[in-house]
Amino acid sequence: MFFNIFKKKPKKDAWPEQAKYKPRDFVRFRHRGDLRFGFIHEARVEDGNVIYTLQMGGECPTFVYNYKEENIVGKVN
């Protein structure tokens, strides 16, 4: 009963090496015709392209899924 606490957690997938942006980078991107700001949440590689999930907002976040790296405008300092 008490040994359930000590089980190892499964490892998350490693971050793709060819990804230009790292987790929690603050970036600019176009979404529905407007320039928006958000954070990089996760990344994966599909067909040689890096695909990101972006997080907009803070307290009640909205996620933008399947966003290609080439469509991101740039990183905000």
DAQUIKA-V245046 format. One line per field, one symbol per residue. psi: psi as a letter, one per 20 degrees, with the letter a starting at -180 (. if undefined). A space follows every 10 residues. Layout:
BEGIN
psi->???
END
This chain:
BEGIN
psi->giihhjqqqq qqqqpphjph qrqjporqqp oliqprqrqp grqrppkiqp pqpqpqrfgn qpqoqlpqhi ipgrqp.
END
